[in-house]
C-alpha cells in the first residue's frame, strides 16, 4: 500500500472506533447521537433495507403523476366566470409590476376559458368537461388551488417540484423517501420511473439521487419489451454462470469496501444483486396476461399509440405498489400550450382522464388507496392572460395540483385564487410545504431527514424554516 492509500484508509471513522483514548470514545458517542442532523457514521451494508419511519405513517407508497409542461388549471379545475366577463381587457399596471413572464409582455390581454365546469360528488368539487372520469372520483380527491413557486421556466420549475430547489445535483423526492425508509421490495427497485408522451425538459435530473448514494435513484422502466435495457443475460450466459460471476465480483467489492469504507461500493454491490433478482421479477411485472379483461378495459389498455402507453403505465403503477415498490413516477409530457391551447387540453386530457380515474378506483376497490398516495402534479400553472390567439404563458404565482389516498383528506378544496386566477387569496401553499406534507404522510419529519454533503446538512425542503406540514390536507 502506498502512503496515499494508507492515509485514505485511515479515515476519521476508523480512528475514532479504534482509538483507545477517552476523547475518541466521547466523539464517537456524540456522532452516533446526531443521526437526525448529520450523515450516518457508517455506510449501510444494504442500502435499501427497510427502516422505521420517524412516526406512524399514513402512506406506504406514492404514485406521482407528473404532467410535464404545465396543464392549464383554468381549463381543467378552476372556473373563473369573472375572467370570461373581462376577456380582452388589460390588467392594471399595479398587478403586473415586477412580475416576470417567460414570453408574453405586460400588455397582454385577459383570455377566458371556453370549457364548461360542473360540481361533482358530495364535496361539490369543480371539474371541467375535459375530465369526466377523474371528476367521478371527486370525493377521494384533495384539490389544492393555491400552490406557488419561484421558478417561471420549465426545467427550473420541474426541479423545484421534484427536488425541492431549482438547482442541479439534488436528490428527488422519491430518492429522499427511499433513503429514509428503504424498500419493501426484494426483487424490484424501491423507486421506479415510467414515461409516456414527449419527455419532460428535466429528463433524468428529475429522478436522480443527487449526492445520495446511487441506490436511491429512480430506475427507468420501459412498459414494453425488455423492462430495463441490458437487463437480460447475453446469449450463452446461464443464470448459474452469472451467479458465480456475481459472487466473485462481490468478494472483490467487499475487499475494496473494507479498505476504503466508501458507501458507494455497497451501492454497487446492491445494484448487481438487485439486477440479478429483477431478471425474473421485471418481466413478470409487465406481463398483463393475468389481469382481467374488465381491468384492462377500465384503464383503456387497448387504446392505440401514446394513449395506450400512459394507460399501461397507470396499471403498471398499481402492480408495482402490489410488489412493494415505494415510489413510482409517471411522467406524461406535452402539456406546454403557448398556442393551440384548446387542442392541447383536449388531446392530453383524452390520454390521461380514463386511466388516472381507473387507477384511483382500482386501488380503492382493492383496499390499497388508504395506504397509496396518488398525486397529480406539475411545475407551475398558466396565466389568465392570452399568448397569441389561443395560448397561455407560464404562471408560477398560483396554480392547481391534487392528491388522493395515502392519508390525504379527500373531498376538500384547499386554497383560493382571486376572481381572475391571477393571485392567491386564501391559504398560500409553497411547493416545499407540499413536500413536507407528503413526507409527513410517510411518517417522515422533513427537518430530520438530513444528509451531510460537503460540510452542509441538506434536506428536501431547503434550509432554515422552509417547508411546513399543512395539517388541513391530512385526513
PAGUGU-43011 format. One record per residue (C-alpha): residue number from 1; residue in one letter; z, x, y. Coordinates in steps of 0.25 Angstrom, whole numbers. Each point is the difference from the previous one (the first is absolute). Example, Ala and Ser with C-alpha at 12.3 -4.5 7.8 and 13.67 -1.06 7.14 Angstrom:
1|a|31|49|-18 .
2|s|-2|6|14 .
//
This chain:
1|x|0|0|0 .
2|x|-4|6|14 .
3|x|10|0|11 .
4|x|-6|-12|7 .
5|x|1|-9|-13 .
6|x|14|4|-1 .
7|x|3|-4|13 .
8|x|-7|-14|-2 .
9|x|7|-2|-13 .
10|x|14|2|6 .
11|x|0|-12|8 .
12|x|11|-6|9 .
13|x|3|-10|-12 .
14|x|1|11|-10 .
15|x|9|8|9 .
16|x|10|-12|2 .
17|x|0|-4|-14 .
18|x|3|14|-6 .
19|x|8|6|11 .
20|x|15|2|-4 .
21|x|4|-1|15 .
22|x|8|-13|4 .
23|x|-9|-1|12 .
24|x|-12|-2|-9 .
25|x|7|-11|-8 .
26|x|4|-7|13 .
27|x|-14|1|6 .
28|x|-6|-6|-13 .
29|x|10|-11|0 .
30|x|-4|-4|14 .
31|x|-15|0|-3 .
32|x|3|-9|-12 .
33|x|7|-10|9 .
34|x|-12|-1|9 .
35|x|-10|-6|-9 .
36|x|-3|-11|10 .
37|x|-3|9|11 .
38|x|-7|13|-5 .
39|x|-9|4|-11 .
40|x|5|0|-14 .
41|x|8|12|-5 .
42|x|-9|2|-13 .
43|x|-14|-5|-3 .
44|x|0|-12|-10 .
45|x|-4|4|-14 .
46|x|-7|-14|-1 .
47|x|-5|-4|14 .
48|x|-3|-14|-4 .
49|x|13|-3|-8 .
50|x|6|-14|5 .
51|x|11|2|10 .
52|x|10|-10|6 .
53|x|-2|-7|13 .
54|x|10|1|11 .
55|x|4|-15|-2 .
56|x|-5|-12|-8 .
57|x|-15|-1|1 .
58|x|-7|-13|2 .
59|x|-14|6|-3 .
60|x|-4|8|-12 .
61|x|-15|1|3 .
62|x|-9|-1|12 .
63|x|-15|-4|1 .
64|x|-4|4|14 .
65|x|-14|-6|3 .
66|x|-5|8|11 .
67|x|-12|-6|8 .
68|x|-6|12|7 .
69|x|-7|-2|13 .
70|x|10|-10|6 .
71|x|-3|-15|-3 .
72|x|1|-9|12 .
73|x|13|-8|0 .
74|x|-7|-10|10 .
75|x|-10|-4|-11 .
76|x|10|0|-12 .
77|x|14|-3|4 .
78|x|4|-2|14 .
79|x|-7|-13|7 .
80|x|0|1|15 .
81|x|-5|-13|7 .
82|x|2|6|14 .
83|x|-9|12|-3 .
84|x|-11|-10|-4 .
85|x|2|-7|13 .
86|x|-1|13|8 .
87|x|-11|6|-7 .
88|x|-10|7|9 .
89|x|11|3|11 .
90|x|5|14|3 .
91|x|15|4|-2 .
92|x|8|3|13 .
93|x|0|15|3 .
94|x|15|0|-2 .
95|x|-1|-2|-15 .
96|x|-11|11|-2 .
97|x|7|10|9 .
98|x|3|13|-8 .
99|x|-6|-6|-13 .
100|x|-9|8|-9 .
101|x|-12|-5|-7 .
102|x|-9|6|-10 .
103|x|-13|-5|5 .
104|x|0|-11|10 .
105|x|4|1|15 .
106|x|10|-8|7 .
107|x|-10|-10|6 .
108|x|-3|-6|-14 .
109|x|1|-15|-1 .
110|x|9|-8|-9 .
111|x|-6|-6|-12 .
112|x|5|-12|-8 .
113|x|0|-2|-15 .
114|x|-10|-9|-7 .
115|x|9|-2|-12 .
116|x|7|-12|-4 .
117|x|15|1|-2 .
118|x|10|-9|-8 .
119|x|14|1|-5 .
120|x|3|1|-14 .
121|x|12|-1|-10 .
122|x|14|-6|4 .
123|x|1|12|9 .
124|x|-12|-4|9 .
125|x|-5|14|0 .
126|x|-14|1|8 .
127|x|-12|5|-7 .
128|x|-15|-1|4 .
129|x|-10|-6|-9 .
130|x|-5|13|-5 .
131|x|12|2|-9 .
132|x|2|-13|-7 .
133|x|6|6|-13 .
134|x|10|9|7 .
135|x|4|-12|8 .
136|x|4|-7|-13 .
137|x|11|11|-1 .
138|x|6|-3|14 .
139|x|14|-2|-5 .
140|x|0|13|-7 .
141|x|-5|8|12 .
142|x|9|7|11 .
143|x|-10|0|12 .
144|x|2|10|10 .
145|x|-7|-2|14 .
146|x|7|11|8 .
147|x|-4|13|-6 .
148|x|-3|11|10 .
149|x|-4|15|-1 .
150|x|-4|11|10 .
151|x|-13|4|-7 .
152|x|-13|-6|5 .
153|x|-10|6|-9 .
154|x|-2|-1|-15 .
155|x|4|12|-6 .
156|x|13|3|8 .
157|x|3|-15|-2 .
158|x|-1|1|-15 .
159|x|8|12|0 .
160|x|12|-8|7 .
161|x|-1|-11|-9 .
162|x|-1|8|-13 .
163|x|8|13|4 .
164|x|9|-5|12 .
165|x|-6|9|11 .
166|x|-14|3|5 .
167|x|1|15|-6 .
168|x|-7|7|-11 .
169|x|7|5|-12 .
170|x|11|-10|-1 .
171|x|4|-8|-13 .
172|x|-5|-14|-2 .
173|x|9|-12|-2 .
174|x|-3|0|-15 .
175|x|3|15|-1 .
176|x|14|-2|7 .
177|x|4|-11|-9 .
178|x|-5|8|-12 .
179|x|8|12|5 .
180|x|13|-9|2 .
181|x|-1|-8|-13 .
182|x|-9|7|-10 .
183|x|-8|-8|-9 .
184|x|3|-11|-11 .
185|x|-13|3|-7 .
186|x|-1|11|-10 .
187|x|-15|0|-2 .
188|x|-6|-3|13 .
189|x|3|5|14 .
190|x|11|-6|9 .
191|x|-10|-2|11 .
192|x|-15|-4|-2 .
193|x|-11|-3|10 .
194|x|-12|-9|-2 .
195|x|-12|-1|10 .
196|x|-10|-11|2 .
197|x|-11|-1|11 .
198|x|-2|10|11 .
199|x|10|12|0 .
200|x|12|0|10 .
201|x|-2|10|11 .
202|x|12|7|-4 .
203|x|-4|3|-14 .
204|x|10|8|-9 .
205|x|9|3|12 .
206|x|5|-15|-2 .
207|x|5|2|-14 .
208|x|4|15|1 .
209|x|13|6|-4 .
210|x|0|9|13 .
211|x|11|10|-1 .
212|x|7|-7|-12 .
213|x|-4|6|-14 .
214|x|-14|-4|-5 .
215|x|6|-9|-11 .
216|x|3|-11|11 .
217|x|-14|-1|5 .
218|x|-8|-13|-3 .
219|x|-10|2|-12 .
220|x|-13|-7|3 .
221|x|-5|-8|-12 .
222|x|-14|-6|-2 .
223|x|-1|-14|-4 .
224|x|-11|2|-10 .
225|x|-4|11|-9 .
226|x|9|12|-2 .
227|x|12|-4|8 .
228|x|3|14|6 .
229|x|-11|10|1 .
230|x|0|11|-11 .
231|x|12|-7|-7 .
232|x|-7|0|-13 .
233|x|-1|12|-9 .
234|x|-13|8|-1 .
235|x|-8|-2|-12 .
236|x|6|8|-12 .
237|x|14|0|5 .
238|x|9|-8|-9 .
239|x|14|-5|5 .
240|x|7|9|-9 .
241|x|-8|12|6 .
242|x|4|-5|14 .
243|x|14|-2|-4 .
244|x|1|15|-4 .
245|x|-7|5|12 .
246|x|10|-8|9 .
247|x|12|5|-7 .
248|x|-5|14|2 .
249|x|-2|-2|14 .
250|x|13|-7|2 .
251|x|7|13|-6 .
252|x|-7|8|10 .
253|x|3|-9|12 .
254|x|15|-1|-4 .
255|x|1|15|0 .
256|x|-6|1|14 .
257|x|9|-11|5 .
258|x|12|8|-6 .
259|x|-4|12|8 .
260|x|-4|-7|14 .
261|x|8|-14|0 .
262|x|-13|-6|6 .
263|x|1|-15|-2 .
264|x|-15|-2|1 .
265|x|0|7|-14 .
266|x|7|-11|-5 .
267|x|-9|-10|7 .
268|x|-12|7|-7 .
269|x|7|-1|-14 .
270|x|3|-14|2 .
271|x|-15|-3|5 .
272|x|-6|6|-13 .
273|x|10|-8|-9 .
274|x|-3|-13|7 .
275|x|-15|2|-1 .
276|x|2|2|-15 .
277|x|7|-13|-1 .
278|x|-9|-7|9 .
279|x|-12|3|-9 .
280|x|5|-12|-8 .
281|x|7|-9|11 .
282|x|-11|0|10 .
283|x|-12|-5|-8 .
284|x|9|-11|-5 .
285|x|4|-3|14 .
286|x|-14|-3|5 .
287|x|-4|-8|-13 .
288|x|1|-14|4 .
289|x|-5|-6|-13 .
290|x|15|-5|-3 .
291|x|0|-8|13 .
292|x|-3|-15|-2 .
293|x|-13|-6|6 .
294|x|9|-8|9 .
295|x|6|12|6 .
296|x|-13|7|2 .
297|x|-6|-12|7 .
298|x|12|-2|9 .
299|x|-2|14|5 .
300|x|-15|-1|1 .
301|x|-2|12|-9 .
302|x|-14|-4|-3 .
303|x|-5|-1|14 .
304|x|-11|10|3 .
305|x|0|13|7 .
306|x|11|5|10 .
307|x|7|-14|-2 .
308|x|3|2|-14 .
309|x|5|14|2 .
310|x|11|-5|9 .
311|x|3|-11|-9 .
312|x|1|9|-12 .
313|x|10|9|8 .
314|x|9|-11|3 .
315|x|1|-3|-15 .
316|x|2|15|-3 .
317|x|11|0|10 .
318|x|8|-11|-8 .
319|x|-3|8|-13 .
320|x|5|13|7 .
321|x|13|-7|4 .
322|x|2|-5|-14 .
323|x|-1|14|-5 .
324|x|11|6|9 .
325|x|-9|5|12 .
326|x|9|-1|12 .
327|x|-10|1|12 .
328|x|-15|-5|0 .
329|x|-9|2|12 .
330|x|-12|-10|0 .
331|x|-10|5|11 .
332|x|-11|-9|5 .
333|x|-8|5|11 .
334|x|-11|-5|9 .
335|x|9|-9|10 .
336|x|-4|7|13 .
337|x|-7|-10|8 .
338|x|-5|5|14 .
339|x|-11|-9|-2 .
340|x|-4|-10|-10 .
341|x|14|-6|-1 .
342|x|-3|-13|-5 .
343|x|-9|5|-12 .
344|x|10|12|-2 .
345|x|12|-10|-2 .
346|x|-8|-10|-8 .
347|x|-5|11|-10 .
348|x|13|7|-1 .
349|x|9|-12|-2 .
350|x|-9|-5|-11 .
351|x|3|14|-7 .
352|x|15|-1|1 .
353|x|5|-14|1 .
354|x|-2|-5|-14 .
355|x|6|13|-7 .
356|x|11|2|9 .
357|x|5|-14|-2 .
358|x|-2|1|-15 .
359|x|8|13|0 .
360|x|12|-7|7 .
361|x|-1|-13|-9 .
362|x|-1|9|-12 .
363|x|12|8|3 .
364|x|8|-12|3 .
365|x|-3|-8|-13 .
366|x|3|13|-8 .
367|x|14|1|7 .
368|x|-5|13|7 .
369|x|-1|-4|14 .
370|x|15|1|3 .
371|x|0|15|-3 .
372|x|-14|3|5 .
373|x|-3|2|14 .
374|x|-14|-4|5 .
375|x|-4|5|13 .
376|x|-13|-3|9 .
377|x|0|11|10 .
378|x|-10|7|9 .
379|x|0|10|12 .
380|x|0|-9|12 .
381|x|-6|-13|5 .
382|x|-11|-5|8 .
383|x|-1|-3|15 .
384|x|-1|-14|6 .
385|x|-11|7|9 .
386|x|-14|0|-5 .
387|x|-8|12|-3 .
388|x|-15|-3|2 .
389|x|-4|-14|-4 .
390|x|8|-1|-13 .
391|x|10|11|-2 .
392|x|15|4|3 .
393|x|5|14|3 .
394|x|13|6|-6 .
395|x|13|-6|4 .
396|x|13|7|-4 .
397|x|9|-7|10 .
398|x|2|-13|-9 .
399|x|-6|-4|-14 .
400|x|3|-6|-13 .
401|x|4|4|-14 .
402|x|7|-7|-11 .
403|x|7|2|-13 .
404|x|5|-9|-12 .
405|x|10|2|-11 .
406|x|8|12|-3 .
407|x|12|-5|7 .
408|x|-7|-4|13 .
409|x|2|-13|7 .
410|x|-11|-9|-4 .
411|x|-4|-12|9 .
412|x|3|5|13 .
413|x|-7|5|12 .
414|x|6|12|8 .
415|x|-3|4|14 .
416|x|-9|-7|10 .
417|x|-11|5|9 .
418|x|-4|-6|14 .
419|x|-10|-12|1 .
420|x|-11|10|1 .
421|x|4|9|-12 .
422|x|1|12|10 .
423|x|15|4|0 .
424|x|12|-3|-9 .
425|x|10|-11|6 .
426|x|10|0|-12 .
427|x|6|10|-10 .
428|x|-9|12|2 .
429|x|-1|8|-13 .
430|x|-5|14|0 .
431|x|-6|6|-13 .
432|x|12|9|-2 .
433|x|9|-12|0 .
434|x|-9|-7|-11 .
435|x|0|13|-8 .
436|x|15|1|1 .
437|x|1|-15|-5 .
438|x|-10|3|-11 .
439|x|9|12|-5 .
440|x|12|-9|1 .
441|x|-6|-10|-9 .
442|x|-1|11|-10 .
443|x|15|4|2 .
444|x|-3|12|8 .
445|x|6|3|14 .
446|x|-11|6|8 .
447|x|10|9|7 .
448|x|5|6|-13 .
449|x|-14|2|-6 .
450|x|-2|14|6 .
451|x|-7|13|-4 .
452|x|2|13|6 .
453|x|-13|7|4 .
454|x|-2|13|8 .
455|x|15|-2|5 .
456|x|-2|-14|4 .
457|x|5|-13|-6 .
458|x|-11|-10|-2 .
459|x|0|-14|-3 .
460|x|-11|-11|-1 .
461|x|5|-8|13 .
462|x|0|12|9 .
463|x|11|7|7 .
464|x|12|-5|9 .
465|x|3|-15|0 .
466|x|-14|-4|-4 .
467|x|-1|-10|-12 .
468|x|9|-12|-1 .
469|x|2|-10|-11 .
470|x|-4|-14|4 .
471|x|10|-9|-8 .
472|x|-8|-13|5 .
473|x|-11|5|-10 .
474|x|9|1|-12 .
475|x|3|-12|-9 .
//
